[in-house]
Amino acid sequence: MTPDGTGGPDGTGGSSDSSGNLDRFYDRLTSLAYGGDYNPEQWGPDVHAEDVELMRAAGVNLVTLGIFGWATTEPTPGAYDFTWLDAHLDRLAAAGVAACLATMTASPPPWLARLHPETLPVLADGTRLHPGSRQHWCPSSPVFRSHAVRLTERLATRYADHPALALWHIGNEYGCHISRHCHCEVSTAAFRTWLRERYQTLDALNDAWSTTFWSQRYSTWEEIHTPRAAPSFRNPAQQADFLRFSSDELLACYLAEKAVLARVTPHTPVTTNFVPVAKTLDLFRWAPHLDVVSYDSYPDPHDPDAAQRTAFSYDVMRGLKAGPWLLLEQAPSAVNWRAHNGRKPPGRMRLDSWQAVAHGADAVLFFQWRQSRGGAEKFHSAMVPHAGPETRTFREVTELGAELAAHADLLRSRPERADAALLLDWPNWWALETDAHPSEVDYLEGALAHHKALYDASVACDVVPVDGDLAAYRLLLVPHLYSLSLDTAARLTDYVRGGGTLVVSYFSGITDEHDRVHLGGYPGPLREVLGLTVEEFDPRPDGAWAEEIRLEGAEQVLAYDEGGPAVTRHEYGRGTAWYLGLRPDPKTMRELLDRVRAEAGVSPVEAGLPEGVQVRTRVTAAGERVRLRLDHRDGSVTAERDQASRQ
Ligand code: GLA
């Protein structure tokens, strides 16, 4: 399904790529964007007056406004009340605070479900979800979409020229709560339409889905359903297609609203905030349609690996699109949605914020400005806590605001480029994590384990898609690329032939894009470049991966405990291809990748950094290098300027 007027046949609205024109956004800022979700509809006039004073004290220059404002703005169908929003936008403009204005479509008012219960999403087991929470809408529902578009049009028309408006915020965290996707009749029909566009003929679909297996051959399109609850393993190609369809359907919702904004306010950039790197959305398919990528980061303060996991997410965001990205949400202290919600210790919020800047963010925003008095998130921290401004949190918020403002030239500065990259691919994620495989392989954990070996060595790492500019990197890490097209295999082979260093880890090159095995031995079209064949998988009862590798030109670097090659190295063309037939423990992984990158000529950002200290450099418009040093051991952050390169 494609939204009105924007769609290409692939459901991504091919003609609506965003140029990334951020002038209107930058025109309203004199330093990095700083602020948070502002939900003034939860409060009265006395609080509103104080909000502006406190924002000024905290150095806030941007707030996201109206994300959950639909029911306030359209309390009954078609009866709009913008007076509340007029007042807030005017007040913000007068105070010099810019607005990232939401289209308000994340949470429809209860009347939509009352009048149109078919807009509610349905789980694989047939359970229909109900209002009373948020994001209770079916991504394929034309009724939901038309109401969302109608509201967007009213907002865009009303506020196109408002002086506070800097950026549009479409929806909110697409796919966060309905990540299990919708299986209602409307979605089923939309899935069939999507499949017809993809395969054209039923024969092609039957072939792609291997439906001769288990007597699944379809004789009409009407027999095809979304992968609903079933007695045993569901068709893996069908599951992967459903995930692709679901990502596209949510994108079509986004694009339907974006088309309105592009028509009515063509010079105001648009964004939407992505959730922590997850399987739900193919972000490489989404990113071209955002003027700027935005990300919500919620590391667990109790997680010892939080800094590296966060660095990985930030690297993904930076890799989605050229230009900056925005940290649109993070918690000032505790969240409320884990089993145990530890606070961020003193200094941690500052450290997390600077880490985002170090990885390329041009905004540091929080959820949310003022801690709610009621509702499901009243125990989630905020910039202004329940206890008010005389608190540690607000003091730290204020200090950070002043500090960011003091580094005004970081706005529009860019991180220095990396020599190493990690390849990430959502369709692969969807195919890799289906049922009935030799053992479970967690794609995200695999990617994180590879990234960690670089992160711990202070090596900067970009994240690239399968069709990215591979030749720009000396070293390319390819974790678990189970689903591999012949095109991508040829690109990886060419990369090595041309002098690149490739590291491929196990359960790669197994199937084509329809989950059909590449015959002749694993890893199919990568056998030649890797110089080996995998004959059999042999995962261990503890989940550790192992396999039987036959060397065909590669040399053994490490063996399994019981013998046989486990890690190999193959010189091919002008480059080198490594293969990991197991997941080494973190120490071995680090030693291995230290050797690999030394051979590839990939250096740390800075030599001799102690473990736990991260350095990243941004280059200002004036050509000055700002070296951000983040000490994750004691929480300290320093910004040093490279006098030598000052222009
Ligand atoms: C997400 C949402 C916010 C809020 C926060 C709480 O990021 O976008 O509305 O619920 O989580 O952590």
Boltz pocket constraint, residues with backbone or C-beta under 6 A from the ligand:
constraints:
  - pocket:
      binder: B
      contacts: [[A, 172], [A, 173], [A, 296], [A, 298], [A, 329], [A, 331], [A, 335], [A, 336], [A, 367], [A, 377], [A, 380]]
      max_distance: 6.0
